[in-house]
Amino acid sequence: MAATSKSRRLFDSSLVRQALAGSFRKLDPRRQVRNPVMFTVFVGSLLTSCLGIESLLFGGHESAGFVLSISAWLWFTLIFANFAEALAEGRGKAQADTLRKMKRDVEAKRLDAPDRNSACRTMLASQLRKGDVVLVETGDLVPADGEVIEGVASVDESAITGESAPVIRESGGDRSSVTGGTRVLSDWLIVRVSTNPGEAFLDRMIALVEGAKRQKTPNEIALDILLAALTIVFLVACTTLLPFSKYSVQTAGQGHPITISVVVALLVCLIPTTIGGLLSAIGIAGMDRMIRSNVIATSGRAVEAAGDVDVLLLDKTGTITLGNRQAVEFIPAPGVDLDALVDVAQLASLADETPEGRSIVVLAKEKYGLRGRNVHELGATFVPFSAQTRLSGVQLDGREIRKGETEAVEAFVRQHGGQTASEVRRAAEEIAKRGGTPLVVAEGGNALGVVHLKDIVKGGIKERFVQLRRMGIKTVMITGDNPLTAAAIAAEAGVDDFLAQATPEAKLKMIRSYQAEGRLVAMTGDGTNDSPALAQADVAVAMNSGTQAAKEAGNMVDLDSNPTKLIEIVEIGKQLLMTRGALTTFSLANDVAKYFAVIPAAFASTYPVLGRLNVMRLTTPESAVMSAVIFNALIIVMLIPLALRGVSYRPVGAERLLRDHMLVYGLGGLFTPFIGIKVVDLFLFAVGLT
């Protein structure tokens, strides 16, 4: 999916054809009335069409060609406003079509009981119901969304995420969720189905990416109200111009009153048609950019909220750090030879398959030249880590070697009649203060020293936090580490604050505290224990690899299960708001310039003296009106790529962003119509249409 969506060009030929057809379907008055600005253009187009046909058949005060030309360009304006929305919707529907191709009714192996050896019955996946238990073996497609209740297997999720690397799914923990349509590559899983037919994750994604089903956000509704208010104000103003013009002509005894077609053209040019025609496309395109980043947003509200976020809660492991602690140093106890400590630490880690254990073996080999050994060839018995003892190690030729937390090893040493040297405790405390994790190594009653494990902060993450700080966003690291370790990692990574020894209650309390201050909070999570905080956060990004509870609590799902995606989501949200703000600024400034072009021309027949205000030196009053209408239509076409692609994102403060928008889009919107209308006027004169 990712590869397909990211490779689509902005104007794919098939999407353009579909959007053009959709532009005409959207001329249905029931759809047009949803957008007050464009509905006004729609009514004006109908009115001028009727007036043009009347002039053509029966004659009148106005040239039929002039009125029909205005009508044609008003229809053009309307159709291309519809085209922008239809193209944005089409890009989302193309994503849905791609997802639909993944759907297939596969066979499922339904078990009578959650036991691999229980009776199994083959049935279609569409017949499964929530709570059913199925067996999925090597090569099988997962028939439905669910939770792994037994087994461990490698799963290919490329059909959903676009990533070729398989992932491990297992019962318990935060990696137990599986998605229908993915394939088991090795081993087997027993899965409890968590959805009924039509409610699966793939079905929800298809519904979500359908642009036509998108709901408007509060800010977008507020902008709609503003645009409607401006439209009503100009509508009232313009409708009074016709009787005023007739009264002025009767009073003065000279001149000609303004015509209805000119009043309609004036109204369409003055109301904010540019932003009115592009507003829906901007919102839909924002969701589309999320989808292209492999993030499914459950609503446009979530995308927009991401742009207003000012507090980011980020998990330490896998987000700020690489996720696995690495051994970086061996510190021997007084009187203990360094090589002896390295040898014993390696022996204790030979059968330890954790990343930390493997890193101890690698460090001993690479830095101290100690060749790796096989614990089974040595006849040793591996002692696995347990939550009760908080120790691991080996039994070898009567030797009892252990490594683990300081307190646990001290207790082990005391049990064997020894005492841990104060220097060992101080070394462990110093490592913790520096943000590391100390592992004390002991043999029998002797504490031999400490292994320094360190969380490796991701490269470039500190610079990202600097950018966020410039944007006015506070970053908070969440970790289960002790406060000393958390403080050291927070300082190295450059976050603004941290929450140590985080519990679900503590996360929830912190989010509510920030929200009580009027701040918008975003966080990411993948476990059931994250669900309360995800449900409370304004922007909650659940990992696709996480539990079903986490995905249901969030308002976004990251298909890549990349915790750092939260930063990218905020950038996309801000880009959406920046794009809307930029085009709104341009549209309103645009209307000011068109005022100076159209008003003098419109009333030139009523008040010939107004010809002195023709500062643009337009050829004729008819040419001025026609040029303004044509420019008003063409500017929407020219801005469609910007509405779909979005304004380039830059991490700057609100004050500077407002200044830049006023300089670029405000002044641009003010001067562009003067140039554009004059160019159109010269073209009309050159081809003899005026």
VOGU-3710 file (C-alpha; in Angstrom, 3 decimals, decimal comma):
1> maatsksrrl> 0,000/0,000/0,000  2,733/2,462/0,972  4,677/1,985/-2,215  1,565/2,428/-4,357  0,272/5,512/-2,590  3,595/7,303/-2,408  4,350/6,746/-6,071  1,158/8,378/-7,337  1,753/11,714/-8,999  -0,179/14,805/-7,987
11> fdsslvrqal> -2,173/14,645/-11,245  -2,509/11,000/-12,210  -4,275/10,826/-15,604  -6,882/8,317/-14,439  -7,632/10,397/-11,341  -7,961/13,560/-13,453  -10,496/11,862/-15,732  -12,527/10,675/-12,763  -12,320/14,105/-11,124  -13,540/15,862/-14,276
21> agsfrkldpr> -16,554/13,552/-14,394  -17,112/14,151/-10,675  -16,983/17,922/-11,248  -20,173/17,758/-13,277  -21,884/15,333/-10,897  -21,231/17,808/-8,077  -23,366/20,413/-9,902  -26,335/18,816/-8,154  -27,945/21,702/-6,182  -28,265/19,420/-3,141
31> rqvrnpvmft> -24,473/19,206/-3,022  -23,793/22,816/-3,978  -25,926/24,185/-1,147  -23,432/22,738/1,380  -20,941/25,421/0,325  -22,607/28,866/0,584  -19,923/30,629/-1,460  -20,026/28,245/-4,397  -23,823/27,945/-4,164  -23,956/31,697/-4,769
41> vfvgslltsc> -21,787/31,196/-7,860  -24,093/28,355/-8,915  -27,191/30,557/-8,680  -25,371/33,374/-10,489  -24,377/30,990/-13,277  -27,984/29,888/-13,742  -29,231/33,487/-13,723  -26,721/34,773/-16,284  -27,358/31,717/-18,466  -31,051/32,547/-18,538
51> lgiesllfgg> -30,335/36,232/-19,228  -27,950/35,318/-22,032  -30,468/32,999/-23,668  -33,141/35,696/-23,315  -30,882/38,295/-24,973  -30,006/35,840/-27,720  -33,642/35,022/-28,493  -35,453/38,265/-27,780  -32,752/40,924/-27,662  -32,163/43,274/-24,754
61> hesagfvlsi> -30,030/46,024/-23,284  -26,950/43,800/-23,158  -25,014/41,930/-25,791  -25,942/38,250/-25,734  -22,317/37,358/-26,397  -21,159/39,390/-23,392  -23,732/37,871/-21,031  -23,156/34,322/-22,253  -19,394/34,801/-21,941  -19,802/35,833/-18,306
71> sawlwftlif> -22,082/32,856/-17,762  -19,578/30,462/-19,344  -16,752/31,666/-17,114  -18,940/31,445/-14,025  -19,695/27,817/-14,898  -15,975/27,292/-15,473  -15,286/28,728/-11,995  -17,824/26,389/-10,448  -16,657/23,291/-12,313  -13,014/23,771/-11,388
81> anfaealaeg> -13,878/24,389/-7,747  -15,698/21,054/-7,922  -12,707/19,568/-9,741  -10,363/20,473/-6,870  -12,615/18,712/-4,359  -13,239/15,728/-6,646  -9,521/15,295/-7,315  -8,718/15,331/-3,587  -11,510/12,819/-2,965  -10,330/10,714/-5,892
91> rgkaqadtlr> -6,860/10,367/-4,457  -8,383/9,063/-1,235  -10,698/6,711/-3,125  -7,735/5,368/-5,067  -6,274/4,358/-1,718  -9,561/2,635/-0,879  -9,559/0,782/-4,206  -6,050/-0,473/-3,476  -7,198/-1,716/-0,083  -10,267/-3,413/-1,548
101> kmkrdveakr> -8,027/-5,477/-3,799  -6,401/-6,879/-0,656  -9,727/-8,121/0,648  -10,515/-11,709/-0,110  -12,675/-14,312/1,550  -10,053/-16,795/2,700  -10,517/-20,083/4,477  -10,254/-20,115/8,250  -9,522/-22,985/10,633  -11,991/-22,495/13,457
111> ldapdrnsac> -11,193/-24,302/16,705  -13,813/-25,533/19,119  -11,536/-24,556/22,033  -8,412/-22,397/22,450  -6,183/-25,446/22,069  -4,233/-26,452/18,978  -5,225/-30,067/19,454  -8,965/-29,384/19,715  -11,407/-30,133/16,907  -10,903/-27,909/13,858
121> rtmlasqlrk> -13,486/-26,956/11,244  -12,708/-25,188/7,957  -14,978/-22,276/7,051  -14,905/-18,959/5,173  -13,502/-15,937/6,993  -16,759/-14,064/6,330  -18,550/-16,600/8,519  -16,390/-15,897/11,572  -17,826/-13,949/14,469  -16,299/-11,966/17,290
131> gdvvlvetgd> -14,955/-14,314/19,952  -14,281/-17,238/17,591  -10,889/-18,934/17,945  -8,897/-19,797/14,800  -5,628/-21,570/14,068  -3,249/-19,863/11,635  -0,266/-21,897/10,459  2,744/-21,315/8,212  1,648/-19,905/4,839  -1,902/-19,121/5,992
141> lvpadgevie> -3,527/-15,717/5,687  -4,846/-14,336/8,953  -8,633/-14,541/8,338  -9,704/-11,674/10,616  -8,481/-9,078/13,074  -7,761/-10,547/16,476  -5,544/-11,106/19,500  -2,969/-13,893/19,717  -3,808/-16,070/22,706  -1,200/-18,774/22,081
151> gvasvdesai> 1,910/-19,225/19,971  4,706/-17,141/18,476  5,112/-16,584/14,735  6,735/-14,389/12,108  4,103/-12,432/10,174  4,331/-10,653/6,821  2,354/-7,379/7,122  3,566/-5,853/3,847  0,047/-5,915/2,384  -0,993/-3,447/5,088
161> tgesapvire> 2,141/-1,457/5,889  4,147/-1,706/2,669  7,171/-2,814/4,705  8,822/-6,039/3,557  10,458/-6,965/6,872  8,389/-9,526/8,804  7,377/-8,888/12,412  6,975/-11,166/15,404  3,524/-11,675/16,876  3,030/-13,536/20,158
171> sggdrssvtg> 0,538/-13,988/22,936  0,597/-11,555/25,837  2,262/-8,150/25,946  1,887/-5,402/23,387  2,656/-7,418/20,239  -0,357/-9,686/20,294  -2,561/-7,907/17,758  -2,861/-9,335/14,230  -4,627/-7,862/11,211  -6,774/-9,744/8,734
181> gtrvlsdwli> -5,072/-10,173/5,348  -1,541/-10,549/6,707  0,342/-13,845/6,229  2,057/-16,116/8,760  5,555/-16,980/7,523  6,640/-19,397/10,218  5,300/-21,392/13,165  1,647/-21,012/14,210  -0,754/-18,807/16,139  -4,074/-19,292/17,866
191> vrvstnpgea> -6,065/-16,100/17,397  -9,269/-14,925/19,063  -11,289/-12,911/16,517  -11,987/-9,384/17,782  -14,400/-8,098/15,106  -17,517/-9,129/13,239  -17,670/-9,177/9,413  -17,500/-5,667/7,992  -15,886/-4,267/11,139  -12,299/-5,383/10,473
201> fldrmialve> -9,410/-2,955/10,423  -9,187/-3,169/6,626  -12,897/-2,338/6,327  -12,480/0,650/8,629  -9,485/1,866/6,626  -11,474/1,672/3,395  -14,254/3,747/4,950  -11,822/6,247/6,432  -9,872/6,950/3,252  -13,045/7,643/1,268
211> gakrqktpne> -12,785/11,406/0,958  -16,520/11,798/0,474  -17,181/10,477/3,971  -14,923/13,020/5,599  -16,488/15,211/8,288  -15,589/18,893/8,514  -13,507/20,023/11,460  -14,543/22,767/13,930  -12,059/25,268/12,464  -13,233/24,462/8,967
221> ialdillaal> -16,860/24,932/10,028  -15,916/28,276/11,620  -14,223/29,349/8,380  -17,304/28,238/6,444  -19,424/30,477/8,670  -17,055/33,412/8,090  -17,158/32,902/4,326  -20,940/32,596/4,414  -21,167/35,835/6,404  -18,944/37,662/3,906
231> tivflvactt> -21,028/36,277/1,053  -24,258/37,494/2,645  -22,767/40,962/3,243  -21,657/41,299/-0,387  -24,930/39,803/-1,608  -26,928/42,442/0,263  -24,583/45,183/-0,938  -24,730/44,093/-4,580  -28,501/43,638/-4,681  -28,912/47,260/-3,604
241> llpfskysvq> -26,699/48,489/-6,454  -29,278/47,867/-9,191  -32,100/50,048/-7,741  -29,530/52,640/-6,653  -28,126/52,785/-10,189  -31,592/53,138/-11,724  -32,474/55,908/-9,283  -29,248/57,770/-10,056  -29,877/57,600/-13,816  -33,455/58,845/-13,418
251> tagqghpiti> -32,332/61,672/-11,175  -29,415/62,807/-13,340  -31,241/62,211/-16,603  -28,185/60,690/-18,217  -26,223/57,464/-18,332  -27,397/53,868/-18,167  -28,207/51,737/-15,135  -26,019/48,815/-14,191  -27,177/45,495/-15,618  -28,056/42,305/-13,743
261> svvvallvcl> -25,265/40,315/-15,404  -22,686/42,898/-14,309  -24,080/42,816/-10,755  -23,719/39,021/-10,741  -20,157/39,265/-12,082  -19,344/41,879/-9,450  -20,771/39,687/-6,676  -18,844/36,586/-7,791  -15,610/38,570/-7,986  -16,020/40,128/-4,557
271> ipttigglls> -17,101/37,128/-2,488  -14,242/34,833/-1,370  -14,643/32,347/-4,225  -10,955/31,345/-4,230  -10,867/29,910/-0,715  -14,524/28,854/-0,982  -13,691/26,719/-3,996  -10,576/25,182/-2,454  -11,547/24,768/1,206  -12,875/21,204/0,939
281> aigiagmdrm> -9,924/20,138/-1,199  -7,480/21,456/1,407  -9,064/19,404/4,193  -9,330/16,215/2,158  -5,742/16,616/0,923  -4,563/16,901/4,538  -6,025/13,476/5,313  -4,544/12,163/2,074  -1,068/13,270/3,162  -1,573/11,333/6,386
291> irsnviatsg> -2,491/8,244/4,405  0,597/8,635/2,222  2,644/8,594/5,416  0,922/5,304/6,309  -1,165/6,897/9,048  -4,920/6,345/9,114  -6,777/9,188/10,806  -10,254/8,359/12,051  -11,416/11,929/11,351  -10,332/15,216/9,849
301> raveaagdvd> -10,674/16,627/13,359  -7,678/14,531/14,444  -5,538/15,808/11,559  -6,403/19,396/12,338  -5,842/18,912/16,067  -2,357/17,643/15,232  -1,599/21,049/13,769  -2,574/22,777/17,021  -0,686/20,426/19,356  1,626/22,182/21,807
311> vllldktgti> 2,625/19,242/24,044  4,116/15,966/22,763  4,368/12,921/25,020  6,958/10,504/23,644  7,930/7,090/24,937  11,655/6,795/25,606  12,367/3,282/24,376  12,192/2,992/20,607  11,276/6,645/20,149  14,001/8,714/21,733
321> tlgnrqavef> 16,466/5,853/22,175  17,224/2,987/19,818  15,275/0,657/22,076  18,013/-1,701/23,242  20,550/-0,863/25,907  24,138/-1,588/24,929  27,093/-2,540/27,106  29,756/0,172/26,864  32,062/-0,354/29,861  33,269/-2,853/32,488
331> ipapgvdlda> 34,135/-1,392/35,912  35,959/-3,866/38,220  35,664/-3,867/42,013  38,771/-2,987/44,066  41,349/-5,790/43,841  39,584/-7,471/40,886  41,452/-7,774/37,588  39,581/-6,225/34,650  40,129/-9,302/32,474  38,632/-11,506/35,199
341> lvdvaqlasl> 35,512/-9,319/35,330  35,187/-9,377/31,534  35,556/-13,169/31,455  32,913/-13,758/34,155  30,505/-11,190/32,629  30,781/-12,907/29,256  30,190/-16,342/30,806  27,050/-15,026/32,514  25,787/-13,678/29,166  26,619/-16,513/26,742
351> adetpegrsi> 23,104/-17,951/26,813  21,390/-14,606/27,363  19,483/-13,902/24,137  18,392/-10,419/25,162  19,951/-7,500/23,241  21,666/-6,417/26,481  23,165/-9,865/27,030  24,389/-10,117/23,448  25,956/-6,656/23,676  28,035/-7,797/26,707
361> vvlakekygl> 29,389/-10,739/24,700  30,152/-8,475/21,733  31,902/-5,841/23,871  34,043/-8,503/25,565  35,052/-9,855/22,170  35,624/-6,603/20,269  37,244/-4,470/22,977  39,038/-7,101/25,037  39,629/-9,828/22,454  37,805/-12,470/24,456
371> rgrnvhelga> 36,623/-15,178/22,072  33,004/-16,198/22,296  32,239/-19,580/23,829  29,305/-21,967/23,728  27,667/-22,392/27,119  26,476/-25,892/26,217  29,936/-27,064/25,110  31,261/-25,873/28,452  28,755/-28,101/30,208  27,268/-25,078/31,928
381> tfvpfsaqtr> 23,682/-24,687/33,087  22,059/-21,435/32,155  20,040/-19,650/34,847  17,387/-17,538/33,069  16,253/-14,163/34,337  13,112/-14,143/36,475  11,048/-11,302/37,846  11,323/-12,805/41,339  15,120/-13,000/41,558  15,947/-10,221/39,028
391> lsgvqldgre> 19,094/-12,220/38,235  20,474/-14,389/35,446  23,713/-16,308/35,043  25,296/-19,777/34,797  26,289/-22,752/36,944  29,714/-23,962/35,755  31,977/-26,526/37,455  30,591/-25,637/40,849  30,856/-21,915/40,147  27,737/-19,787/40,626
401> irkgeteave> 27,898/-16,706/38,428  25,150/-14,103/38,434  24,464/-10,667/36,973  21,553/-8,348/37,651  20,279/-5,290/39,533  22,438/-3,955/42,354  20,077/-4,864/45,203  19,414/-8,356/43,828  23,128/-9,140/43,429  23,885/-7,764/46,893
411> afvrqhggqt> 21,277/-10,156/48,312  22,846/-13,032/46,321  26,320/-12,158/47,663  25,042/-12,032/51,232  23,437/-15,442/50,821  26,887/-16,783/49,974  28,524/-15,153/52,994  30,070/-12,155/51,247  29,713/-8,366/51,216  29,488/-5,979/48,282
421> asevrraaee> 32,210/-3,341/48,304  31,029/0,237/48,713  33,000/1,150/45,557  30,767/-1,198/43,549  27,630/0,497/44,890  29,069/3,957/44,157  29,966/2,910/40,615  26,415/1,637/40,064  24,938/4,872/41,439  27,223/6,966/39,229
431> iakrggtplv> 26,158/5,003/36,139  22,493/5,549/37,044  23,072/9,298/37,512  24,598/9,465/34,032  21,474/7,831/32,579  22,872/4,331/32,267  21,772/1,005/33,685  24,217/-0,800/36,001  24,442/-4,603/36,053  26,478/-5,956/38,946
441> vaeggnalgv> 28,378/-9,193/38,282  29,136/-11,632/41,116  30,597/-15,091/41,603  29,484/-16,741/44,807  30,118/-14,342/47,672  32,240/-11,917/45,613  30,863/-8,893/43,745  33,385/-8,573/40,894  32,261/-5,278/39,365  29,704/-3,481/37,259
451> vhlkdivkgg> 28,708/-3,581/33,587  27,579/-0,208/32,248  24,536/-0,519/29,945  23,581/2,619/28,100  20,479/3,720/26,198  21,673/5,012/22,843  19,850/8,219/21,901  18,844/8,227/18,238  20,942/10,336/15,938  19,307/13,621/14,949
461> ikerfvqlrr> 16,533/13,357/17,539  17,927/16,259/19,552  17,807/18,512/16,503  14,168/17,506/15,935  13,325/18,558/19,476  15,018/21,923/18,869  12,759/22,410/15,837  9,687/21,535/17,884  10,736/23,998/20,579  10,949/26,738/17,947
471> mgiktvmitg> 7,388/25,878/16,974  6,286/26,372/20,580  5,766/22,643/21,235  6,833/21,190/24,568  8,308/17,672/24,467  7,864/15,280/27,388  9,639/11,925/27,612  7,721/9,070/29,257  9,701/6,186/30,730  9,483/3,494/33,343
481> dnpltaaaia> 13,081/4,198/34,410  13,985/5,637/37,776  14,147/9,455/38,017  17,971/9,605/37,909  18,195/7,571/34,712  15,263/9,428/33,178  16,804/12,836/33,945  20,101/11,885/32,308  18,451/10,571/29,119  16,165/13,606/28,987
491> aeagvddfla> 19,167/15,943/29,207  21,070/14,056/26,500  18,077/13,928/24,161  17,132/17,563/24,758  13,485/17,104/25,775  11,809/19,773/27,858  10,457/17,523/30,600  10,117/13,865/31,563  7,851/11,507/33,476  9,770/8,750/35,261
501> qatpeaklkm> 8,374/5,481/36,599  5,329/6,140/34,435  2,142/4,244/35,263  -1,168/4,420/33,346  -2,555/6,619/36,135  0,472/8,936/36,021  0,213/9,356/32,225  -3,493/10,118/32,482  -2,932/12,629/35,262  -0,208/14,434/33,296
511> irsyqaegrl> -2,370/14,716/30,164  -5,330/16,072/32,127  -3,054/18,553/33,859  -1,835/19,975/30,541  -5,362/20,048/29,112  -6,590/21,936/32,178  -4,087/24,642/31,186  -5,759/24,882/27,787  -3,072/22,954/25,905  -3,533/20,294/23,221
521> vamtgdgtnd> -1,692/17,055/23,926  -0,478/14,347/21,549  0,899/10,973/22,534  1,706/7,585/21,053  1,178/4,146/22,518  0,804/0,466/21,696  -0,181/-1,314/24,893  -3,402/-1,871/26,751  -1,880/0,100/29,616  -1,614/3,094/27,238
531> spalaqadva> -5,334/3,001/26,396  -6,570/5,411/29,117  -3,978/8,041/28,155  -4,644/7,553/24,417  -8,363/8,029/24,981  -7,687/11,254/26,915  -5,109/12,779/24,517  -6,262/15,200/21,822  -4,135/13,422/19,216  -3,648/9,735/20,035
541> vamnsgtqaa> -1,520/7,655/17,681  -1,836/3,913/18,235  0,703/1,529/16,750  -0,734/-0,998/14,289  1,428/-3,643/16,006  -0,138/-2,816/19,349  -3,143/-4,232/21,108  -6,707/-3,887/19,891  -7,519/-1,813/22,973  -4,839/0,741/22,069
551> keagnmvdld> -6,056/1,022/18,471  -9,636/1,531/19,583  -8,599/4,216/22,080  -6,553/6,235/19,563  -7,842/8,529/16,826  -4,998/7,611/14,478  -3,313/4,315/13,620  0,283/4,222/12,390  0,552/1,286/9,989  4,359/1,349/10,216
561> snptklieiv> 4,272/1,144/14,040  6,993/3,779/14,183  6,775/5,781/17,438  8,723/8,714/15,951  5,927/9,153/13,373  4,224/11,384/15,932  6,582/14,207/14,995  5,737/13,790/11,307  2,015/13,747/12,106  2,312/17,091/13,886
571> eigkqllmtr> 4,148/18,506/10,865  1,393/17,319/8,493  -1,267/18,813/10,763  0,525/22,142/10,860  0,979/22,029/7,094  -2,798/21,639/6,738  -3,450/24,699/8,906  -0,701/26,682/7,163  -2,150/25,852/3,746  -5,632/26,893/4,772
581> galttfslan> -4,330/30,095/6,355  -2,166/30,953/3,349  -4,958/30,492/0,796  -7,470/32,339/2,986  -5,075/35,289/3,227  -4,519/35,213/-0,540  -8,248/34,983/-1,262  -9,256/37,927/0,925  -6,424/40,123/-0,403  -7,375/39,014/-3,901
591> dvakyfavip> -10,898/40,348/-3,455  -9,607/43,788/-2,461  -7,690/44,111/-5,730  -10,622/42,937/-7,850  -12,744/45,630/-6,214  -10,640/48,363/-7,840  -10,892/46,655/-11,219  -14,622/45,930/-11,316  -16,366/48,750/-9,401  -15,224/51,644/-11,661
601> aafastypvl> -16,031/49,601/-14,765  -19,409/48,490/-13,483  -20,580/52,046/-12,787  -18,880/53,747/-15,710  -22,180/53,772/-17,619  -24,009/55,268/-14,640  -21,312/57,736/-13,553  -18,933/58,418/-16,469  -16,684/60,395/-14,102  -15,716/57,069/-12,426
611> grlnvmrltt> -13,656/56,353/-15,511  -10,907/58,336/-13,818  -10,603/55,502/-11,278  -9,677/53,115/-14,065  -6,094/53,028/-12,761  -5,415/49,759/-14,602  -6,293/51,424/-17,942  -8,566/48,561/-18,932  -9,858/48,784/-22,513  -13,604/49,028/-21,920
621> pesavmsavi> -16,033/48,564/-19,012  -17,154/45,267/-20,586  -13,537/44,158/-20,913  -12,867/45,069/-17,279  -15,782/42,979/-16,029  -14,956/40,069/-18,326  -11,245/40,150/-17,411  -12,056/40,084/-13,697  -14,421/37,128/-14,113  -11,900/35,193/-16,203
631> fnaliivmli> -9,088/35,872/-13,740  -11,361/34,858/-10,857  -11,861/31,470/-12,534  -8,271/30,901/-13,616  -6,761/31,646/-10,197  -8,655/28,672/-8,713  -7,163/26,410/-11,380  -3,684/27,769/-10,684  -4,011/27,194/-6,932  -5,284/23,586/-7,103
641> plalrgvsyr> -1,718/22,094/-6,964  -0,912/24,199/-3,889  -4,160/23,151/-2,174  -3,438/19,458/-2,793  0,289/19,482/-2,125  0,167/21,946/0,754  2,328/24,892/1,714  5,940/23,941/2,415  6,322/23,250/6,108  8,839/25,246/8,142
651> pvgaerllrd> 9,251/25,024/11,939  8,764/28,704/12,781  6,791/30,527/15,455  3,244/31,813/14,980  4,326/35,480/14,842  6,865/34,902/12,092  4,472/32,620/10,215  1,774/35,315/10,234  4,282/37,897/9,018  5,480/35,618/6,213
661> hmlvyglggl> 1,914/34,840/5,147  1,043/38,533/5,015  4,160/39,300/2,974  3,900/36,369/0,558  0,202/35,543/0,278  -1,241/38,851/1,473  0,804/41,070/-0,836  0,744/38,359/-3,497  -3,035/38,248/-3,355  -3,141/42,049/-3,531
671> ftpfigikvv> -0,899/42,528/-6,567  -1,556/39,336/-8,567  -5,075/40,386/-9,673  -3,817/43,734/-10,989  -1,292/41,920/-13,160  -3,580/39,021/-14,080  -6,613/41,136/-14,967  -4,491/43,474/-17,086  -2,941/40,539/-18,971  -6,384/39,077/-19,688
681> dlflfavglt> -7,643/42,493/-20,822  -4,724/42,849/-23,240  -5,395/39,352/-24,570  -9,100/40,092/-25,122  -8,167/43,303/-26,934  -5,541/41,508/-29,041  -7,976/38,847/-30,262  -10,682/41,439/-30,904  -13,144/40,351/-28,225  -13,474/43,906/-26,817
//
